[in-house]
């Protein structure tokens, strides 16, 4: 790189596109696929779009690997069964089916001192790795004709200018899909200041021998352990285990796992060397929840976590990503111009996700108070049929 004082600064190249998407996670990539399918010129900015750092094992691998430096996302790797409707609308069902590691058919909720509650899921879901699903969706978007810029970008609402280090464009519609603590939402003045959360998520993977893996979580089961200061979620990925940990800001991951390990022997039996390596490669996100005042404004639509997110106990994040992309696509189909899309999307989103959001906020409020979880699980033992119907709404 030429760093001399006389070096010329190259002006950003202008890209002509009707839609600019900032963020290439599930929501951004899925929305890009939808726009391209409708013949709408689309550019997507995602700094992790290049192959470096998106290392993963293939879906047919029998030995998933723990790889230092993998750019994984903080999530539970579980997609709810109800996502099938959105995947079908986006024509992305095959893309997810190809890389799914299995199906989730049961959920198990535990709290110290109370019998665990296990129940069948009304809609079996999917176990999918983000470090496999994200690049698969980006590849599909590229195949459909989306221009993908492997750089971060920022939107200037006053100028209606989306600009990265080397590219700029003035689209008719900007889609903010840059996740929790979204810069796009902040630049648009849509963040609900003073009401952001104080909890953080952490996700990591580790390999275990068959005996330990079976003791930790059975294949097809989502296991949730509620503890003081947070909770631990576990799901099997063939011979590996994926863990999602929600923590209060003042609680360290090691302390939380040590505390849970004293209450659940199988957690305490995980070798410290494995936990040390897994936590060294962990991915994190927060603060949670992240709230916005609106999911749209003139010329802008927020999708995925960028539109606001409750705590992830319910595993809604990945499902919301596809649902919001499908709702945006429906807004495009119902609008006569891209200028009309944001307001239409806002109306569709409120109608489709308002109840789900309220439900998740209520669940998050209860889970943050472990004594209430204890009381709920005790009630479940007395009225199992009623409790199971309620809990179907917790993990659905």
N, C-alpha and C positions, 0 to 999 in steps of 0.2 A: 504493500500500500504506500502510495506517495504522500508523505506528510509534510513536505516542504511548504514554505510560506507561499510560494508561487503556484502551487498545485491548483488546478481549476476545479471548481465544484460543479459536478454534473447535475443539471436540473432534472427533477423527476419526469419520467415519461408519462404522458397522458394516456389513460386507457378509457375507451368509450364503453360504458356498460349501463344498462338501465337499473341494475340492482347491484349494490355492494354489500357483502356480508362480512362482518368483522367477527372472526372466531370460527374455527373449523372443527369443533367438537361434534357431538351427536346432532344437536339441534341445527347448528350452522351447516353442516355437511348435508343433512337430510333436506333442509330448506333449499339448498343449492341444487340438489338433485331435482326437486319439485319445480323450481323455476326453469331449469334447463329443459325439463320434459315439456314444458309449455312454450318453449322457443323464446324465452326471455333472456337476453344477454346478461350474464352474471359473472362477477368477479368476487372471489373469496380470498380473504387475507387470514392466513394461519401460519405463524412462525414455525410450528412443528410439523408442517406438511411434508418436509423432506424426509427421506428414509432414515437419516442418522437420528438415533435416539428412539426410533419407533420399532425397536427390536421385539420380536415375539416368536413363539413357537407356532407351528402350523396347527390348524384345527384337528388334524389327524395324528398329531404327536401323542405318544403314550407316556412321555416324560416331560411335563411342563417344567421349565427351568426358572430359577430365580436369577435374574440378571441385573447386576449393579448398573445404575445409570439409565434403566428403562424409564421412559417418560410415561408412567402410568397416571391414571386419574384417581382421585379420592372418591371411591364409590363402592357399593357392595357387589357390583358385577351381576345384579339381578334385575331382569326385566319382567314386569308383571304380564300375566297372560292377556290382559285387556289391551295391550299394546298392538295386538295383531290387527285390529281395525285400522289403526294409524299406519302401520307398516303396509297394509294392503292399499290404502289410499295413496301412499307415496310410492308404491311399487318397489318396496324394499324388503319384502318378506324373504325372498331367496337370499339376499345379502346377509341377513341375520341368521337364517337357518343354517347357512354354510359354515358359520364359525361358532355356533352354539356348542358349549361343552356339555350340556345336559339340560334337563328340565327340573324345575322346582315344583314339587307336588304337596309339600307339607311345610308347616311353620311350627316352631317350638319357642315358647316364651318362658324364661326362667327368672326367678328372684330368690335370693338366699332365704332359707327357712320356710319356703312355700312349695308345695308340689308343682312341678312344671306343667304347663298346659300345651298340648300338642294337638293340631287339627289339620285337616286336609284343606288345601287351597281350592276355592271354587273354580278358578281359572289357572291351570298350571302355567308357570312362567319359564323363563330361559336363564341359563347361566352363561354370560358372555363377558369376555375380557375386553376392557377398554383399549388396551394396547394392541388388540387385534381388530376390534370393531371400528375405531376411529379411522385408521388408515384404509380399511375396507370401504368405508363410506366415502372417504376422500377420493379413492380410486374410482368409485362409481360415479361421483360427481364429475371427475375429470373425463371419464369415458362419455358422459352425456354432453360434454362440451363446455363445462365451467372452466374459467380461467382462474387458476390457483396461484396466488402469490405467497411464497414462503417467507413472509415478513409480517411483523406486527404493524397495525395501522391505527390511525386516530381520526375521528370525525369531528369536524368543526361545523356546528349547526348554523352559525351565522353566515358562513361562506358556502354551506352545503358542499364541503370539500372533504373527501376521504383521502388520506395521504399516508404512504409508508416511506421508507428510505429512498426508494427508487421509482415509485409509481404513485400517481394521483388520479382521481376521477371525481366527477360530479354526477352522481346517479340520481335517478328519479325516486328511488327508495333505498334507504339504509336499513339493514337488519343487524341489530346488536345481538351477538351470540357469544359474547366473551366471558360468560360464566359469573360465578360469585364475585361480588365487589366490582361489578362491571364498570369499566371506564366509560363505555358508551352511555350507560344509564346516568353516570355522574355528570358527564359533559352535557347531557340533555336536561339536567336538573330534575331527574325523576327519582332520585334516591330519597328514601324516607329517613332523614337524618335524626339521630338521637334514639332510634329504635332498632339499631343493629345488635346482633347477638353477641354473646360472650362465650360461645362454645366453639370447639374446633373438631374437625374430622381428620382421621388418620386411617390410611388403608395400606395393607402390606400382604405379601404372599410368603408362604414357606412350604417346603416339601416335608412330608412326614412318612414314616413307615406305615404299612397298612394297618397295623394294630392301633397306633396312636391316631391316625387319621380317622379310623372308624369310631374311636372313643370321643374324638372332638366333635364330629358332625357326620351324620349319615348322608350318603348321596341322595340328592333330591330334597333335602331338608334345609330350610333357612332357620338357623339357631340364633336366638337373641337372648343375651344375658344382661339383665338390668342390674346395675351396681350403683353404689353411692358415687356421685361425681361423673356418671356417664354410663355407657353400655358397650357391649362387645357383640358384634354380629359375625357369624361364621357360615361359610358355604363351601362345598367341595367342588373342585375343578379337576376331575379325574384323580390323579395321584397327589394333587396339591390341595392346600387349604387357603382360601382367601378370607382375610379378616378386615372388618371395618370397625373402628373404635371412635366413639364420640366422647369428648373430654370437656370438662369445665376448664376454663383458661388457666387456673392455678394448679391443675393436676397433670403430672407428667405421664407419658405413656407407660414407662417402666413401672411407676408406682401403681397405676391403674391395673396393669396386667398382674403385678405381684399380688395385689389385693384380691383380684378375681381368682387368682391361682390358689389362694388359701381357702377359698370357698368351693372351688371346683377342682378336684385333684387332677383331672385330665389336662386342664389348662396349666396347672403347676408342673405337670410332667413334661411340658415342652422344653427341650434342652435350651439352656441360656445361650449357647453358641448360635443356635438357629434363630432365636428371637433377636439376638444382637445383629445378625446379618440382615434379617428381615426388616427391622426398624431402621437400619442404615439405608435401606432402599425404599423406605415408606414414602408415600405421597400424602400431602396434607391440604386442607382447605378450611377457610373460615375468614372472618367470624360468621357463625350461623346462629339465627336465621339472617338472611339478606332480604330486605324489603324495599319495594319501589312504590311510588305513589300511583303509577300507571304503567301499563305495558306498551304504550304507544304515545306518540306525539306526531305533529305534522312531519311527514317524510321519514318517519322512524317506526320500526316495530321491534320490540324486545322479545326474544324467544329463549327457551331453556332456562338455566339458572339466572341469566341476566335479567329476566323478567321478575325475579323474586323467588325465594326458596325457603321453605320451612326446614326444621331439623330433619335429618335423613332416616329416622327410625323406621318410617313406613316404606322406605325404598322407592320413593316416588320420582326421584330426580331423573333417572334415565328414561322412565316412561313419559314424564312431562316433556322431556326434550323432543321425543318423536311426536307427542300429541300437539305441542305448540307449533311444530313445523307443519303438521297436517292441517291445523287450524289456519295458519298463515296461507297455506296453499288453497284452502277453501275460500278464504277471503279474496284471494286473487281471482278465483273462478267466479265469485259473485260480484266483482267490481268491474266497472267499465274502463277504469284507468288505474295506473299504479298510485296516483295521488289519493285515490279513495280507499286504498287497501288498509292503511293503518287503523282508521276508525272502524272499518268493518271487522278487522282482526280483533280489535279491542272488544267489540260487542260479542263476537263469537267466543272469545276466550272467557269473558265474564260468564257467559251462559254455560259453557262446558266445564270450566274448572273452578268456579267460585265455591261450590259445595265441597269439592275435593280439598281445596285450600283450607277452608274452615275446619274440615275434619282433621286434616293433618296438624293444624295449629293446636287443636284440642288434644290430640294424641301426644304431641310434643310437650304440652303443658303438663300432662299427667306423668309422662316418662321422666320429666325433670324433677319429679317428686316421688322418689322410690317408695315411700310409705303408701301412696295411693296405688302404686303397682302391686304392692303386697296385698292391700285390701281387695283389689280387683281380682287377683289370682285366687284369693281365698273364696271370694264370691263365685268364681268360676267353678270351684269344686262343688259348691252347693247347687248351682243352677247351670250345669254344663251345656244344655241345649241353647239356652238364652245367650250364654257367654260366647259360644262358638259363632253364633250369628253376628254378635257384636265384633268379635275379633276378625271375622272375615273382612270387615271394613278396615281393620288396622293394616293387614298385609294382604292387599288385593291387587 
